[in-house]
Amino acid sequence: MTEYDPWSPEFVAHPYGAYERLRKEAPVSFHEPTGQWLVARYADVSALLRDRRLGRTYTHRFSHQEFGRPEPDPAYEPFNTLNEQGLLDLEGADHGRIRRLVSKAFTPRTVEELRPTVARLAGELVDGLVRDGGGDLITAVAEPLPVAVIAELLGVPEADRGLLRPWSADITAMFELNPAPEVARRAVAASVEFSDYLRELIRQRRAEPGTDLISGLVRAADGDDALTEQEMVSTCVLLLNAGHEATVNTTGNGWWSLFRNEGELARLRGSVDELLPTAVEELMRYDTPLQMFERWVLDDIEVGGVTVPRGAEVALLFGSANRDPERFTDPDRLDVGRVDNPHITFGAGIHFCLGAPLARLELIESYGALLRRAPGLRLVREPNWQPGYVIRGLTELVVEV
C-alpha cells in the first residue's frame, strides 16, 4: 500500500489506499517530511474547518516571531501581498469586512445571470470538440470554459483572455508543498503582471462603470467603508485562481472517473436531466480536486484524543475525508445518484468557497453539453497525473466522439 507521500507520482495517482490506512491507524498524526499534522477523518476535518482556534493565517493575532515562524522572504513580496489580501488567507475583522463587501457585488443573482453565457460557451466548446472528432478534453473544454466565464464576469476584453490561464497556473503552483525557487520566481512575475493588468481595468471602470464584477467591486461599500484597490485586485485573482483550477480538475478527474465506471456513465447518459445535479456533486466528492487544505493552530487543540500545539500546521485531507466510510455509505463506489452527500470539496465555515455557485453552474453546463452533444464520448488512452498533489489533476484526457 502506498504511504502518504505528496511528492511521489505513485501516491498522487493513487492516494486513496494511503488515506484508508491513515483513517484506520493514525487519523491524527505528525508527518515529519512536511512538518504537518495530518487529519484524515471526515468528522475531524469538518470540525476543524469551523474551529476559530485555527486560521489560514496567524498574523491577525501574532507576529512571525511570536508564532515561531520566519519572516516572509522579501523576494516573494508581490506574491505575498496579492495572496495575503485575498479572502482565502484573511482572518478576523478584515476577512468579515471584505467578504461582506465582495458579497454585495458577487451575488447569487449575478451568478444566475451568467447561465445563458455559460451554456453558450460550453456548447460552443463541445461543438468544436465534436467537429474535430475528439481531442484533449482538458485543453478543448475544461480549461477554456472557466477562463472565458471569469473573463466575462470581470469584463476582461476578449483579446486579453489568453493572458489569464498562464498567470493562474504560475500563481497557484505556489500552493504546492515546498515550491522550488523557479516556481516562486514565476509566481512573483505573474503576480506583478496580473496585478498591473487589473489595476488598469479598475481605473477604467472607475471612469466608466459597467455591469461587470469589477464595476460592482468599485461600487461596493458599507457607509464610508469600501474595498481598497489591492483588495479588489486580490479578490479578482482569487476568483480566477480558485474557481478556475477547481473547475478544470473536477471536469478532467470526473470524466476519468466516469470512464472507469462504465455502468454509472451509462446510467447518467440515460437520465441526464434527472441525475446531472447529483452526479456533479458526487464527482466532486469521489475524486476531490483540492486534496489538502492547510490551517495554522492558534491555540492548543485536541483532535481525536491527540494534542496539537499552538504554532503547528495541520493538513486537512479533503480527499480522505470525502472517502470516509463513517460518513459516506460505500464511499469508494461512484454513485451518480447519491443524495446524502455533504462533501467538503468547497470547504466549510467562514472560508466556505464564495465561488461555489459559479463552479456548480460551470460544471452542470459543461457536463450537460458533453453528455447531450457527444453521447458516444469515449477514452482513447489512460491519462497521466500532473506532479502537484494539493491541486490534483490530469495532464490530459484524450477522447474521441
C-alpha positions as CSV (number, residue, x, y, z in Angstrom):
1,M,0.0,0.0,0.0
2,T,1.4,3.4,-1.0
3,E,2.3,5.5,2.1
4,Y,1.4,9.2,2.4
5,D,4.0,10.9,0.2
6,P,2.8,14.1,-1.5
7,W,5.9,14.2,-3.7
8,S,5.5,10.6,-5.0
9,P,3.9,10.2,-8.5
10,E,2.5,6.8,-7.4
11,F,0.9,8.4,-4.4
12,V,-0.5,11.3,-6.4
13,A,-2.0,8.9,-8.9
14,H,-3.5,6.6,-6.2
15,P,-3.8,8.3,-2.8
16,Y,-6.9,6.6,-1.5
17,G,-5.3,3.4,-0.2
18,A,-2.9,5.5,2.0
19,Y,-5.9,7.6,3.2
20,E,-7.7,4.5,4.2
21,R,-4.8,3.3,6.3
22,L,-4.4,6.7,7.9
23,R,-8.1,6.8,8.9
24,K,-7.8,3.4,10.5
25,E,-4.4,3.5,12.1
26,A,-3.3,7.1,12.5
27,P,-6.2,9.5,11.9
28,V,-4.3,12.4,13.5
29,S,-0.5,12.1,13.1
30,F,2.6,14.2,12.7
31,H,4.3,13.8,9.2
32,E,7.9,14.7,9.6
33,P,8.8,15.3,5.9
34,T,6.2,18.1,5.6
35,G,6.2,19.2,9.2
36,Q,2.4,19.0,9.3
37,W,-0.2,17.2,11.4
38,L,-2.3,15.1,9.1
39,V,-6.0,14.9,9.8
40,A,-7.7,12.2,7.8
41,R,-11.3,11.6,9.1
42,Y,-14.3,13.5,7.9
43,A,-15.7,14.4,11.3
44,D,-12.3,15.9,12.4
45,V,-11.7,17.8,9.1
46,S,-15.2,19.2,9.1
47,A,-15.0,20.3,12.7
48,L,-11.6,22.0,12.3
49,L,-12.7,23.9,9.2
50,R,-15.2,25.6,11.6
51,D,-12.9,25.9,14.6
52,R,-11.7,29.5,15.1
53,R,-8.8,28.2,17.1
54,L,-7.3,27.6,13.7
55,G,-6.7,30.0,10.9
56,R,-5.5,30.3,7.4
57,T,-3.0,32.9,8.8
58,Y,-1.9,33.8,12.2
59,T,-0.8,37.4,11.7
60,H,-4.1,38.8,12.9
61,R,-3.1,37.6,16.4
62,F,0.7,37.1,16.4
63,S,3.9,38.4,14.9
64,H,6.0,35.9,13.0
65,Q,8.5,35.9,15.9
66,E,5.7,35.3,18.5
67,F,4.4,32.4,16.4
68,G,7.9,30.9,15.9
69,R,7.9,31.4,12.2
70,P,10.5,33.1,9.9
71,E,9.8,36.5,8.4
72,P,8.5,36.2,4.8
73,D,11.1,36.2,2.1
74,P,11.2,39.8,0.7
75,A,11.9,38.4,-2.8
76,Y,8.3,37.0,-2.7
77,E,6.8,40.3,-1.8
78,P,4.5,40.8,-4.8
79,F,3.1,37.3,-4.5
80,N,2.7,37.6,-0.7
81,T,0.9,40.9,-0.9
82,L,-1.5,39.5,-3.5
83,N,-2.2,36.4,-1.5
84,E,-2.5,38.0,1.9
85,Q,-5.1,40.5,0.8
86,G,-7.4,37.8,-0.6
87,L,-10.3,36.2,1.2
88,L,-8.7,32.8,1.2
89,D,-5.9,33.9,3.6
90,L,-7.5,36.7,5.6
91,E,-8.8,36.1,9.1
92,G,-10.6,38.2,11.8
93,A,-12.3,41.5,11.2
94,D,-10.6,42.0,7.8
95,H,-12.0,38.8,6.4
96,G,-15.5,39.6,7.6
97,R,-15.4,43.1,6.1
98,I,-14.0,42.1,2.7
99,R,-16.3,39.1,2.4
100,R,-19.3,41.3,3.2
101,L,-18.3,43.9,0.6
102,V,-17.4,41.3,-2.1
103,S,-20.8,39.6,-1.5
104,K,-22.5,42.8,-2.4
105,A,-21.1,42.5,-5.9
106,F,-20.8,38.8,-6.3
107,T,-24.4,37.8,-5.6
108,P,-26.4,34.7,-6.4
109,R,-28.3,36.8,-8.9
110,T,-25.0,37.9,-10.6
111,V,-24.1,34.2,-11.0
112,E,-27.6,33.2,-12.3
113,E,-27.5,35.9,-14.9
114,L,-24.4,34.2,-16.3
115,R,-26.2,31.0,-17.0
116,P,-27.1,31.7,-20.7
117,T,-23.5,32.8,-21.3
118,V,-22.0,29.7,-19.6
119,A,-24.4,27.4,-21.5
120,R,-23.5,29.1,-24.8
121,L,-19.7,28.9,-24.1
122,A,-19.9,25.3,-23.0
123,G,-21.9,24.4,-26.1
124,E,-19.5,26.1,-28.5
125,L,-16.5,24.4,-26.9
126,V,-18.2,20.9,-27.1
127,D,-19.3,21.5,-30.7
128,G,-15.7,22.3,-31.5
129,L,-14.5,19.0,-29.9
130,V,-17.2,17.1,-31.9
131,R,-16.2,18.7,-35.2
132,D,-12.6,17.7,-34.6
133,G,-13.7,14.1,-33.8
134,G,-12.2,14.4,-30.3
135,G,-9.0,15.6,-28.8
136,D,-7.8,16.5,-25.3
137,L,-10.8,17.2,-23.2
138,I,-8.7,19.3,-20.8
139,T,-7.5,21.8,-23.3
140,A,-10.6,21.8,-25.5
141,V,-13.3,22.2,-22.9
142,A,-12.2,22.0,-19.2
143,E,-9.6,24.8,-19.3
144,P,-11.1,27.4,-21.7
145,L,-14.6,27.4,-20.2
146,P,-13.9,28.7,-16.7
147,V,-11.4,31.2,-18.0
148,A,-13.9,32.5,-20.5
149,V,-16.6,32.7,-17.8
150,I,-14.4,34.6,-15.3
151,A,-13.2,36.9,-18.0
152,E,-16.9,37.6,-18.9
153,L,-17.7,38.2,-15.3
154,L,-14.7,40.6,-14.7
155,G,-15.2,42.3,-18.0
156,V,-11.8,41.3,-19.5
157,P,-11.7,42.1,-23.2
158,E,-11.7,39.0,-25.4
159,A,-8.3,39.9,-26.9
160,D,-6.7,39.7,-23.4
161,R,-8.2,36.5,-22.2
162,G,-5.3,34.4,-23.3
163,L,-3.2,36.0,-20.5
164,L,-5.3,34.7,-17.7
165,R,-4.7,31.0,-17.7
166,P,-0.8,31.2,-17.7
167,W,-1.0,33.8,-14.8
168,S,-3.3,31.5,-12.9
169,A,-1.1,28.4,-13.4
170,D,2.0,30.2,-12.3
171,I,0.4,31.7,-9.1
172,T,-1.3,28.5,-8.0
173,A,1.8,26.5,-8.3
174,M,3.0,28.2,-5.1
175,F,0.2,26.4,-3.2
176,E,2.1,23.1,-3.5
177,L,4.3,21.9,-0.7
178,N,7.8,23.4,-0.7
179,P,7.7,25.0,-4.2
180,A,11.1,25.3,-5.9
181,P,12.8,28.7,-6.4
182,E,12.0,28.7,-10.1
183,V,8.3,28.2,-9.3
184,A,8.4,31.1,-6.8
185,R,10.1,33.3,-9.4
186,R,7.4,32.6,-12.0
187,A,4.7,33.2,-9.3
188,V,6.1,36.6,-8.4
189,A,6.4,37.6,-12.1
190,A,2.8,36.5,-12.7
191,S,1.6,38.4,-9.6
192,V,3.2,41.6,-10.8
193,E,1.8,41.3,-14.3
194,F,-1.7,40.2,-13.3
195,S,-1.9,42.9,-10.6
196,D,-0.8,45.6,-13.0
197,Y,-3.3,44.5,-15.6
198,L,-6.2,44.5,-13.1
199,R,-5.2,47.9,-11.7
200,E,-5.6,49.3,-15.2
201,L,-9.0,47.7,-15.6
202,I,-10.1,49.1,-12.2
203,R,-9.0,52.6,-13.3
204,Q,-11.1,52.2,-16.5
205,R,-14.2,51.0,-14.5
206,R,-13.9,53.9,-12.1
207,A,-14.0,56.3,-15.1
208,E,-16.7,54.3,-17.0
209,P,-18.6,51.9,-14.8
210,G,-20.3,48.9,-16.4
211,T,-22.3,45.9,-15.4
212,D,-19.2,43.6,-14.8
213,L,-17.9,42.4,-11.4
214,I,-15.0,44.9,-11.3
215,S,-17.5,47.8,-11.6
216,G,-19.5,46.1,-8.8
217,L,-16.5,45.9,-6.6
218,V,-15.7,49.6,-7.2
219,R,-19.3,50.4,-6.1
220,A,-19.4,48.1,-3.2
221,A,-19.4,49.9,0.1
222,D,-20.8,49.9,3.7
223,G,-21.2,53.5,4.6
224,D,-17.7,55.0,4.3
225,D,-16.1,51.6,4.1
226,A,-15.1,50.4,0.6
227,L,-12.6,48.0,-0.9
228,T,-9.1,49.2,-1.4
229,E,-7.6,48.8,-4.8
230,Q,-5.3,46.0,-3.5
231,E,-8.3,44.2,-2.0
232,M,-10.1,44.4,-5.4
233,V,-7.1,43.1,-7.2
234,S,-6.6,40.2,-4.8
235,T,-10.3,39.3,-5.0
236,C,-10.3,39.2,-8.8
237,V,-7.2,37.0,-8.8
238,L,-8.7,34.6,-6.2
239,L,-11.9,34.3,-8.2
240,L,-9.9,33.2,-11.2
241,N,-7.4,31.0,-9.5
242,A,-9.6,29.2,-7.0
243,G,-12.6,28.8,-9.3
244,H,-10.6,28.0,-12.4
245,E,-8.3,25.4,-11.0
246,A,-11.0,23.5,-9.2
247,T,-13.4,23.5,-12.1
248,V,-10.8,22.3,-14.6
249,N,-9.7,19.4,-12.4
250,T,-13.3,18.5,-11.4
251,T,-14.0,18.2,-15.1
252,G,-11.0,16.2,-16.0
253,N,-10.9,14.0,-12.9
254,G,-14.7,13.5,-13.1
255,W,-14.7,12.2,-16.7
256,W,-11.8,9.9,-15.9
257,S,-13.9,8.6,-13.0
258,L,-16.9,8.1,-15.3
259,F,-14.8,6.3,-17.9
260,R,-13.6,3.9,-15.2
261,N,-17.1,3.3,-14.0
262,E,-19.0,2.4,-17.2
263,G,-22.2,1.4,-15.5
264,E,-22.5,4.8,-13.8
265,L,-21.7,6.6,-17.1
266,A,-24.4,4.7,-18.9
267,R,-26.8,5.4,-16.0
268,L,-26.0,9.1,-16.3
269,R,-26.4,9.2,-20.0
270,G,-29.8,7.6,-19.7
271,S,-31.1,10.2,-17.3
272,V,-29.1,13.4,-17.8
273,D,-31.8,15.8,-16.7
274,E,-32.6,13.8,-13.5
275,L,-29.1,12.8,-12.4
276,L,-26.8,15.6,-13.5
277,P,-27.1,17.7,-10.3
278,T,-26.3,14.8,-8.0
279,A,-23.7,13.4,-10.4
280,V,-21.7,16.7,-10.3
281,E,-21.7,16.7,-6.5
282,E,-20.6,13.0,-6.5
283,L,-17.8,13.6,-8.9
284,M,-16.5,16.4,-6.7
285,R,-16.6,14.0,-3.7
286,Y,-15.3,10.9,-5.4
287,D,-12.0,12.4,-6.8
288,T,-11.6,15.8,-5.0
289,P,-9.7,18.4,-7.0
290,L,-8.2,20.0,-3.9
291,Q,-6.8,17.1,-1.9
292,M,-5.4,19.0,1.1
293,F,-6.1,22.4,2.8
294,E,-3.8,23.9,5.4
295,R,-4.5,25.7,8.7
296,W,-2.4,27.1,11.5
297,V,-3.1,26.2,15.1
298,L,-3.6,29.4,17.0
299,D,-4.3,27.8,20.4
300,D,-3.6,24.3,21.7
301,I,-6.3,21.9,20.5
302,E,-7.2,18.2,20.9
303,V,-8.2,16.3,17.9
304,G,-9.2,12.6,18.1
305,G,-7.5,12.4,21.5
306,V,-4.2,13.9,20.2
307,T,-3.0,17.3,21.4
308,V,-1.8,19.5,18.6
309,P,0.1,22.5,19.9
310,R,-0.1,26.2,19.1
311,G,2.2,27.1,16.2
312,A,1.7,23.8,14.4
313,E,0.3,23.5,10.9
314,V,-2.4,21.0,10.2
315,A,-3.1,19.3,6.8
316,L,-6.8,18.7,6.4
317,L,-7.0,15.9,4.0
318,F,-10.1,16.6,1.9
319,G,-9.6,13.7,-0.3
320,S,-9.6,11.3,2.6
321,A,-12.5,13.0,4.4
322,N,-14.6,12.7,1.3
323,R,-14.0,8.9,1.2
324,D,-14.6,8.3,5.0
325,P,-17.0,5.3,5.5
326,E,-18.1,6.8,8.8
327,R,-19.9,9.5,6.8
328,F,-20.5,8.1,3.3
329,T,-22.1,4.8,2.5
330,D,-19.8,2.7,0.4
331,P,-17.5,5.7,-0.2
332,D,-15.2,4.0,-2.7
333,R,-18.2,3.4,-5.1
334,L,-19.1,6.1,-7.6
335,D,-22.8,6.7,-7.3
336,V,-24.1,9.4,-9.7
337,G,-27.5,9.4,-7.9
338,R,-26.0,9.8,-4.4
339,V,-28.3,12.0,-2.4
340,D,-26.8,12.1,1.1
341,N,-23.6,13.8,0.0
342,P,-22.3,16.5,2.4
343,H,-18.8,16.6,0.8
344,I,-16.4,19.3,1.9
345,T,-14.9,20.0,-1.5
346,F,-15.8,23.7,-1.1
347,G,-14.6,23.8,2.5
348,A,-16.8,24.9,5.4
349,G,-17.1,27.7,8.0
350,I,-16.2,31.3,7.3
351,H,-13.9,30.3,4.4
352,F,-16.6,28.3,2.5
353,C,-15.9,28.9,-1.1
354,L,-17.6,32.1,-2.2
355,G,-17.5,30.9,-5.8
356,A,-19.2,27.6,-5.2
357,P,-22.4,28.6,-7.0
358,L,-20.4,29.7,-10.1
359,A,-18.4,26.5,-10.1
360,R,-21.5,24.4,-9.9
361,L,-23.1,26.3,-12.7
362,E,-20.0,25.8,-14.9
363,L,-19.8,22.1,-14.1
364,I,-23.6,21.5,-14.8
365,E,-23.4,23.2,-18.2
366,S,-20.0,21.6,-19.1
367,Y,-21.1,18.0,-18.2
368,G,-24.6,18.6,-19.7
369,A,-23.2,19.8,-23.0
370,L,-20.8,16.8,-23.3
371,L,-23.4,14.3,-22.3
372,R,-26.0,15.7,-24.8
373,R,-23.8,16.7,-27.7
374,A,-21.2,14.0,-27.5
375,P,-23.2,11.0,-26.3
376,G,-20.6,8.5,-27.6
377,L,-17.7,10.2,-25.9
378,R,-15.0,7.6,-25.1
379,L,-11.5,7.4,-23.8
380,V,-8.5,7.0,-26.2
381,R,-5.8,6.2,-23.6
382,E,-5.3,6.2,-19.9
383,P,-4.2,9.6,-18.7
384,N,-1.2,10.7,-16.5
385,W,-1.4,12.9,-13.5
386,Q,0.3,16.2,-13.0
387,P,3.0,16.2,-10.3
388,G,1.1,18.5,-8.0
389,Y,-0.7,16.9,-5.0
390,V,-2.5,19.8,-3.3
391,I,-4.3,20.8,-6.5
392,R,-4.5,17.4,-8.2
393,G,-5.4,17.0,-11.9
394,L,-4.6,15.3,-15.1
395,T,-2.0,16.3,-17.7
396,E,-4.5,15.5,-20.5
397,L,-7.6,13.4,-21.2
398,V,-7.7,12.3,-24.8
399,V,-11.1,11.3,-26.1
400,E,-12.9,10.6,-29.3
401,V,-16.6,11.1,-30.2
